[in-house]
Amino acid sequence: MSESELIKKAQSGDKKSLAELVKKYENTVYNFAFKICRDPEKAENTMQETFLSMVKSLKQFDGKSKLSTWLYRIVMNHCLMELRKKKYKFVSLDDDENENTAETVIPDWSSLPSDIVENIELRKILDKAISKLTPDYRAVFILRDVNGLSTEETGKITGLSVPAVKSRLHRARSFLRNELSRTLEK
Amino acid sequence: MKIEKINCNDVMDHICESLGEELDSQRCVEIKKHLNDCPNCQKYFTSVEKTIEFYKKYNIKMTEECHKRLMKKLGLED
């Protein structure tokens, strides 16, 4: 059965179709929530809230955007609310202060195996670096680079214009690269 | 048309835009040319690619218990 058929059936109260939709997107929603809030417990809570919102408002879903875009947006809003409550101190990338300062000699990362990401210490470093980014920069980086969404779709989810997505992506990539560089090259 | 000379600093500032983006502007063509001839910038480019790769590969697996709690919360238990 196609996704639009599943949605129609779920909208008319078919629980089996609703369960199918939840199963189809639970991993995507859980991982996106985790990547934004960097905490498994918060990710589970966000996922539950996201699907509760979906169930509540599914009848209003008009199919003009993808269901995944709609779900990503709910996750985003929920995480933003949570992060605002905590009043974390983020690094501001909106000015040029964090632009690259030219490094005279760039170390060679090509020999770093990508499976070192299984290493707990590296995971801590990755969490720490991305947690410094404000949620909008974090979301742009995750949606665009990690989840492979288009610039336009990323803009729809985050409420940012295409040029704003591009500039945030550029700055987020540089910032994360520089943060990792400082730790990995010690 | 005036062709801009690209130096390492320009590449540092703009190279990231080239990852996953369309590259047909004159500036991007110049950046590519520079990149081919500059080992330092190639290393920088690789380090940005590796950064993205690390975050891509960092996934967590949703447990069966977590799935069950979700379905229960939604009243959709199997």
Boltz contact constraints between the chains, C-beta under 6 A:
constraints:
  - contact:
      token1: [A, 19]
      token2: [B, 76]
      max_distance: 6.0
  - contact:
      token1: [A, 27]
      token2: [B, 62]
      max_distance: 6.0
  - contact:
      token1: [A, 30]
      token2: [B, 62]
      max_distance: 6.0
  - contact:
      token1: [A, 31]
      token2: [B, 59]
      max_distance: 6.0
  - contact:
      token1: [A, 34]
      token2: [B, 60]
      max_distance: 6.0
  - contact:
      token1: [A, 44]
      token2: [B, 66]
      max_distance: 6.0
  - contact:
      token1: [A, 48]
      token2: [B, 70]
      max_distance: 6.0
  - contact:
      token1: [A, 48]
      token2: [B, 73]
      max_distance: 6.0
  - contact:
      token1: [A, 51]
      token2: [B, 74]
      max_distance: 6.0
  - contact:
      token1: [A, 55]
      token2: [B, 74]
      max_distance: 6.0
  - contact:
      token1: [A, 100]
      token2: [B, 12]
      max_distance: 6.0
  - contact:
      token1: [A, 102]
      token2: [B, 9]
      max_distance: 6.0
  - contact:
      token1: [A, 102]
      token2: [B, 12]
      max_distance: 6.0
  - contact:
      token1: [A, 106]
      token2: [B, 40]
      max_distance: 6.0
  - contact:
      token1: [A, 106]
      token2: [B, 43]
      max_distance: 6.0
  - contact:
      token1: [A, 106]
      token2: [B, 44]
      max_distance: 6.0
  - contact:
      token1: [A, 108]
      token2: [B, 43]
      max_distance: 6.0
  - contact:
      token1: [A, 109]
      token2: [B, 46]
      max_distance: 6.0
  - contact:
      token1: [A, 109]
      token2: [B, 47]
      max_distance: 6.0
  - contact:
      token1: [A, 109]
      token2: [B, 50]
      max_distance: 6.0
  - contact:
      token1: [A, 110]
      token2: [B, 46]
      max_distance: 6.0
  - contact:
      token1: [A, 112]
      token2: [B, 50]
      max_distance: 6.0
  - contact:
      token1: [A, 114]
      token2: [B, 53]
      max_distance: 6.0
  - contact:
      token1: [A, 114]
      token2: [B, 57]
      max_distance: 6.0
  - contact:
      token1: [A, 117]
      token2: [B, 54]
      max_distance: 6.0
  - contact:
      token1: [A, 117]
      token2: [B, 57]
      max_distance: 6.0
  - contact:
      token1: [A, 117]
      token2: [B, 58]
      max_distance: 6.0
  - contact:
      token1: [A, 126]
      token2: [B, 54]
      max_distance: 6.0
  - contact:
      token1: [A, 126]
      token2: [B, 58]
      max_distance: 6.0
  - contact:
      token1: [A, 145]
      token2: [B, 52]
      max_distance: 6.0
  - contact:
      token1: [A, 146]
      token2: [B, 55]
      max_distance: 6.0
  - contact:
      token1: [A, 146]
      token2: [B, 56]
      max_distance: 6.0
  - contact:
      token1: [A, 170]
      token2: [B, 16]
      max_distance: 6.0
  - contact:
      token1: [A, 170]
      token2: [B, 17]
      max_distance: 6.0
  - contact:
      token1: [A, 173]
      token2: [B, 16]
      max_distance: 6.0
  - contact:
      token1: [A, 173]
      token2: [B, 48]
      max_distance: 6.0
  - contact:
      token1: [A, 174]
      token2: [B, 16]
      max_distance: 6.0
  - contact:
      token1: [A, 176]
      token2: [B, 51]
      max_distance: 6.0
  - contact:
      token1: [A, 177]
      token2: [B, 47]
      max_distance: 6.0
  - contact:
      token1: [A, 177]
      token2: [B, 48]
      max_distance: 6.0
  - contact:
      token1: [A, 177]
      token2: [B, 51]
      max_distance: 6.0
  - contact:
      token1: [A, 180]
      token2: [B, 51]
      max_distance: 6.0
